[in-house]
Amino acid sequence: MANTKKIEDKAERKKVKRASRKKAAPKAKRTAPRGSNKKKVKKLVRGQSKR
């Protein structure tokens, strides 16, 4: 992605960003499902209060 920090005009910045996005190589397909390394939450035992 092009560095657009110095471009003040919003429309101009958008144009530059879109152009750079088109030029960028396509991302590879995911090998693992999304969020697979998120911390897993243990299910609480039935009847146990959360707080």
Helices and strands as residue ranges (DSSP letters): H 10-23
